[in-house]
Amino acid sequence: MKPEKAKDLIELTQDELVVKLQKFREELHKLRFDSKSGRVEKPDQIGITKKNIARILTVLREKTNAN
C-alpha cells in the first residue's frame, strides 16, 4: 500500500472518501492485530495507513467547512 496524495483525495466525493476511510480503518485494525501476534511483514505500513486516515479526515473536514 502506498501513501495517498492529497490532491487525488480532493477530487473524490464525500461518499467515496467515507468508503476509503472505512477501508483504511479496517486495514489499520488488521495491521495492529497482526503486529501484536508478530505476523506483520512491513511494520511501516501501520504509519502509512494512519497518515492516509489523517489525510482523508482532513479533506473531509475541508469539504464540510466549505459547504
N, CA, C and O atoms as a GROMACS GRO file, in nm:
protein
  268
    1MET      N    1   0.085  -0.117   0.000
    1MET     CA    2   0.000   0.000   0.000
    1MET      C    3   0.089   0.124   0.000
    1MET      O    4   0.191   0.129   0.069
    2LYS      N    5   0.050   0.220  -0.077
    2LYS     CA    6   0.130   0.342  -0.088
    2LYS      C    7   0.054   0.458  -0.025
    2LYS      O    8  -0.068   0.453  -0.010
    3PRO      N    9   0.126   0.563   0.010
    3PRO     CA   10   0.057   0.681   0.065
    3PRO      C   11  -0.032   0.747  -0.040
    3PRO      O   12   0.004   0.756  -0.157
    4GLU      N   13  -0.146   0.792   0.005
    4GLU     CA   14  -0.239   0.863  -0.083
    4GLU      C   15  -0.192   1.007  -0.101
    4GLU      O   16  -0.137   1.066  -0.008
    5LYS      N   17  -0.213   1.062  -0.218
    5LYS     CA   18  -0.181   1.202  -0.243
    5LYS      C   19  -0.302   1.287  -0.208
    5LYS      O   20  -0.416   1.251  -0.240
    6ALA      N   21  -0.279   1.398  -0.142
    6ALA     CA   22  -0.390   1.485  -0.101
    6ALA      C   23  -0.463   1.541  -0.222
    6ALA      O   24  -0.585   1.556  -0.219
    7LYS      N   25  -0.389   1.572  -0.328
    7LYS     CA   26  -0.455   1.629  -0.446
    7LYS      C   27  -0.546   1.526  -0.514
    7LYS      O   28  -0.646   1.564  -0.576
    8ASP      N   29  -0.514   1.398  -0.501
    8ASP     CA   30  -0.604   1.295  -0.555
    8ASP      C   31  -0.728   1.280  -0.469
    8ASP      O   32  -0.837   1.255  -0.520
    9LEU      N   33  -0.712   1.296  -0.338
    9LEU     CA   34  -0.825   1.282  -0.247
    9LEU      C   35  -0.923   1.398  -0.261
    9LEU      O   36  -1.044   1.379  -0.244
   10ILE      N   37  -0.873   1.517  -0.292
   10ILE     CA   38  -0.960   1.633  -0.305
   10ILE      C   39  -1.060   1.615  -0.419
   10ILE      O   40  -1.172   1.667  -0.413
   11GLU      N   41  -1.020   1.541  -0.522
   11GLU     CA   42  -1.106   1.521  -0.638
   11GLU      C   43  -1.220   1.424  -0.613
   11GLU      O   44  -1.315   1.419  -0.691
   12LEU      N   45  -1.213   1.346  -0.504
   12LEU     CA   46  -1.317   1.247  -0.474
   12LEU      C   47  -1.436   1.313  -0.406
   12LEU      O   48  -1.425   1.419  -0.344
   13THR      N   49  -1.552   1.247  -0.418
   13THR     CA   50  -1.671   1.295  -0.349
   13THR      C   51  -1.665   1.255  -0.202
   13THR      O   52  -1.582   1.174  -0.162
   14GLN      N   53  -1.755   1.312  -0.122
   14GLN     CA   54  -1.757   1.280   0.020
   14GLN      C   55  -1.791   1.132   0.044
   14GLN      O   56  -1.735   1.070   0.134
   15ASP      N   57  -1.880   1.077  -0.036
   15ASP     CA   58  -1.916   0.937  -0.020
   15ASP      C   59  -1.798   0.846  -0.050
   15ASP      O   60  -1.775   0.747   0.020
   16GLU      N   61  -1.724   0.878  -0.154
   16GLU     CA   62  -1.606   0.799  -0.188
   16GLU      C   63  -1.499   0.809  -0.079
   16GLU      O   64  -1.431   0.711  -0.049
   17LEU      N   65  -1.486   0.926  -0.021
   17LEU     CA   66  -1.390   0.944   0.087
   17LEU      C   67  -1.428   0.863   0.210
   17LEU      O   68  -1.343   0.806   0.277
   18VAL      N   69  -1.557   0.859   0.239
   18VAL     CA   70  -1.604   0.782   0.354
   18VAL      C   71  -1.576   0.633   0.333
   18VAL      O   72  -1.537   0.563   0.427
   19VAL      N   73  -1.596   0.585   0.212
   19VAL     CA   74  -1.568   0.444   0.180
   19VAL      C   75  -1.420   0.416   0.196
   19VAL      O   76  -1.382   0.314   0.254
   20LYS      N   77  -1.335   0.505   0.144
   20LYS     CA   78  -1.190   0.488   0.157
   20LYS      C   79  -1.148   0.492   0.304
   20LYS      O   80  -1.063   0.414   0.347
   21LEU      N   81  -1.208   0.580   0.380
   21LEU     CA   82  -1.177   0.591   0.522
   21LEU      C   83  -1.210   0.460   0.594
   21LEU      O   84  -1.131   0.411   0.675
   22GLN      N   85  -1.324   0.405   0.565
   22GLN     CA   86  -1.364   0.278   0.625
   22GLN      C   87  -1.265   0.168   0.588
   22GLN      O   88  -1.228   0.086   0.673
   23LYS      N   89  -1.222   0.166   0.463
   23LYS     CA   90  -1.127   0.064   0.416
   23LYS      C   91  -0.994   0.076   0.490
   23LYS      O   92  -0.936  -0.024   0.532
   24PHE      N   93  -0.946   0.200   0.506
   24PHE     CA   94  -0.819   0.221   0.574
   24PHE      C   95  -0.829   0.190   0.723
   24PHE      O   96  -0.733   0.140   0.782
   25ARG      N   97  -0.943   0.217   0.785
   25ARG     CA   98  -0.959   0.185   0.927
   25ARG      C   99  -0.960   0.034   0.947
   25ARG      O  100  -0.904  -0.016   1.045
   26GLU      N  101  -1.024  -0.039   0.857
   26GLU     CA  102  -1.023  -0.185   0.866
   26GLU      C  103  -0.880  -0.239   0.846
   26GLU      O  104  -0.838  -0.331   0.915
   27GLU      N  105  -0.809  -0.180   0.751
   27GLU     CA  106  -0.670  -0.220   0.726
   27GLU      C  107  -0.583  -0.194   0.848
   27GLU      O  108  -0.500  -0.277   0.884
   28LEU      N  109  -0.601  -0.079   0.913
   28LEU     CA  110  -0.524  -0.046   1.032
   28LEU      C  111  -0.554  -0.145   1.144
   28LEU      O  112  -0.464  -0.189   1.216
   29HIS      N  113  -0.680  -0.180   1.159
   29HIS     CA  114  -0.719  -0.278   1.261
   29HIS      C  115  -0.648  -0.411   1.235
   29HIS      O  116  -0.595  -0.473   1.328
   30LYS      N  117  -0.649  -0.454   1.111
   30LYS     CA  118  -0.584  -0.580   1.074
   30LYS      C  119  -0.433  -0.573   1.098
   30LYS      O  120  -0.374  -0.667   1.150
   31LEU      N  121  -0.372  -0.461   1.060
   31LEU     CA  122  -0.228  -0.446   1.079
   31LEU      C  123  -0.190  -0.446   1.228
   31LEU      O  124  -0.090  -0.505   1.267
   32ARG      N  125  -0.271  -0.380   1.309
   32ARG     CA  126  -0.243  -0.378   1.453
   32ARG      C  127  -0.257  -0.516   1.513
   32ARG      O  128  -0.177  -0.556   1.598
   33PHE      N  129  -0.357  -0.590   1.470
   33PHE     CA  130  -0.376  -0.726   1.518
   33PHE      C  131  -0.258  -0.814   1.478
   33PHE      O  132  -0.205  -0.888   1.560
   34ASP      N  133  -0.217  -0.804   1.352
   34ASP     CA  134  -0.103  -0.883   1.305
   34ASP      C  135   0.026  -0.841   1.375
   34ASP      O  136   0.112  -0.925   1.400
   35SER      N  137   0.038  -0.714   1.407
   35SER     CA  138   0.157  -0.664   1.476
   35SER      C  139   0.168  -0.726   1.615
   35SER      O  140   0.277  -0.767   1.657
   36LYS      N  141   0.057  -0.734   1.685
   36LYS     CA  142   0.058  -0.791   1.820
   36LYS      C  143   0.088  -0.940   1.817
   36LYS      O  144   0.148  -0.994   1.911
   37SER      N  145   0.048  -1.007   1.711
   37SER     CA  146   0.074  -1.151   1.702
   37SER      C  147   0.206  -1.180   1.633
   37SER      O  148   0.244  -1.297   1.618
   38GLY      N  149   0.277  -1.076   1.590
   38GLY     CA  150   0.410  -1.094   1.532
   38GLY      C  151   0.411  -1.138   1.388
   38GLY      O  152   0.511  -1.193   1.341
   39ARG      N  153   0.303  -1.117   1.315
   39ARG     CA  154   0.295  -1.163   1.176
   39ARG      C  155   0.301  -1.052   1.074
   39ARG      O  156   0.279  -1.078   0.956
   40VAL      N  157   0.330  -0.931   1.114
   40VAL     CA  158   0.330  -0.821   1.019
   40VAL      C  159   0.461  -0.824   0.940
   40VAL      O  160   0.570  -0.832   0.997
   41GLU      N  161   0.449  -0.817   0.807
   41GLU     CA  162   0.566  -0.824   0.722
   41GLU      C  163   0.635  -0.688   0.710
   41GLU      O  164   0.758  -0.680   0.711
   42LYS      N  165   0.554  -0.582   0.698
   42LYS     CA  166   0.608  -0.448   0.683
   42LYS      C  167   0.551  -0.359   0.793
   42LYS      O  168   0.440  -0.307   0.778
   43PRO      N  169   0.624  -0.341   0.902
   43PRO     CA  170   0.572  -0.261   1.012
   43PRO      C  171   0.548  -0.115   0.976
   43PRO      O  172   0.469  -0.048   1.042
   44ASP      N  173   0.614  -0.064   0.873
   44ASP     CA  174   0.595   0.075   0.834
   44ASP      C  175   0.457   0.099   0.773
   44ASP      O  176   0.414   0.214   0.760
   45GLN      N  177   0.386  -0.007   0.736
   45GLN     CA  178   0.252   0.006   0.680
   45GLN      C  179   0.154   0.066   0.781
   45GLN      O  180   0.058   0.132   0.743
   46ILE      N  181   0.180   0.043   0.910
   46ILE     CA  182   0.092   0.098   1.012
   46ILE      C  183   0.097   0.251   1.007
   46ILE      O  184  -0.007   0.317   1.010
   47GLY      N  185   0.216   0.306   0.999
   47GLY     CA  186   0.231   0.451   0.992
   47GLY      C  187   0.173   0.509   0.865
   47GLY      O  188   0.109   0.614   0.869
   48ILE      N  189   0.194   0.442   0.753
   48ILE     CA  190   0.140   0.488   0.625
   48ILE      C  191  -0.012   0.489   0.630
   48ILE      O  192  -0.075   0.583   0.582
   49THR      N  193  -0.071   0.385   0.686
   49THR     CA  194  -0.216   0.376   0.695
   49THR      C  195  -0.272   0.485   0.787
   49THR      O  196  -0.376   0.545   0.756
   50LYS      N  197  -0.206   0.511   0.898
   50LYS     CA  198  -0.251   0.617   0.989
   50LYS      C  199  -0.246   0.753   0.921
   50LYS      O  200  -0.335   0.835   0.939
   51LYS      N  201  -0.142   0.777   0.843
   51LYS     CA  202  -0.130   0.904   0.772
   51LYS      C  203  -0.237   0.917   0.664
   51LYS      O  204  -0.290   1.025   0.641
   52ASN      N  205  -0.268   0.805   0.596
   52ASN     CA  206  -0.375   0.808   0.496
   52ASN      C  207  -0.508   0.842   0.561
   52ASN      O  208  -0.587   0.919   0.505
   53ILE      N  209  -0.534   0.786   0.678
   53ILE     CA  210  -0.658   0.816   0.750
   53ILE      C  211  -0.663   0.964   0.786
   53ILE      O  212  -0.766   1.029   0.771
   54ALA      N  213  -0.551   1.017   0.832
   54ALA     CA  214  -0.546   1.159   0.869
   54ALA      C  215  -0.569   1.248   0.746
   54ALA      O  216  -0.638   1.349   0.756
   55ARG      N  217  -0.512   1.211   0.633
   55ARG     CA  218  -0.532   1.290   0.510
   55ARG      C  219  -0.678   1.290   0.469
   55ARG      O  220  -0.733   1.394   0.433
   56ILE      N  221  -0.741   1.174   0.475
   56ILE     CA  222  -0.882   1.165   0.436
   56ILE      C  223  -0.969   1.247   0.530
   56ILE      O  224  -1.059   1.318   0.486
   57LEU      N  225  -0.941   1.238   0.661
   57LEU     CA  226  -1.020   1.317   0.757
   57LEU      C  227  -1.001   1.466   0.734
   57LEU      O  228  -1.096   1.543   0.748
   58THR      N  229  -0.881   1.507   0.699
   58THR     CA  230  -0.855   1.648   0.671
   58THR      C  231  -0.934   1.696   0.550
   58THR      O  232  -0.995   1.803   0.553
   59VAL      N  233  -0.932   1.617   0.443
   59VAL     CA  234  -1.004   1.654   0.321
   59VAL      C  235  -1.154   1.656   0.347
   59VAL      O  236  -1.224   1.746   0.300
   60LEU      N  237  -1.204   1.559   0.423
   60LEU     CA  238  -1.347   1.558   0.457
   60LEU      C  239  -1.385   1.681   0.537
   60LEU      O  240  -1.490   1.741   0.514
   61ARG      N  241  -1.301   1.719   0.632
   61ARG     CA  242  -1.329   1.836   0.714
   61ARG      C  243  -1.328   1.962   0.629
   61ARG      O  244  -1.412   2.050   0.648
   62GLU      N  245  -1.234   1.972   0.536
   62GLU     CA  246  -1.229   2.089   0.446
   62GLU      C  247  -1.354   2.096   0.359
   62GLU      O  248  -1.407   2.205   0.336
   63LYS      N  249  -1.400   1.982   0.312
   63LYS     CA  250  -1.519   1.981   0.226
   63LYS      C  251  -1.644   2.019   0.305
   63LYS      O  252  -1.730   2.090   0.253
   64THR      N  253  -1.656   1.975   0.430
   64THR     CA  254  -1.773   2.011   0.509
   64THR      C  255  -1.770   2.157   0.550
   64THR      O  256  -1.874   2.222   0.558
   65ASN      N  257  -1.652   2.210   0.576
   65ASN     CA  258  -1.642   2.352   0.611
   65ASN      C  259  -1.666   2.440   0.491
   65ASN      O  260  -1.713   2.553   0.508
   66ALA      N  261  -1.636   2.393   0.371
   66ALA     CA  262  -1.657   2.472   0.250
   66ALA      C  263  -1.807   2.483   0.218
   66ALA      O  264  -1.851   2.582   0.160
   67ASN      N  265  -1.884   2.382   0.256
   67ASN     CA  266  -2.028   2.383   0.228
   67ASN      C  267  -2.099   2.458   0.331
   67ASN      O  268  -2.221   2.471   0.326
   0.00000   0.00000   0.00000
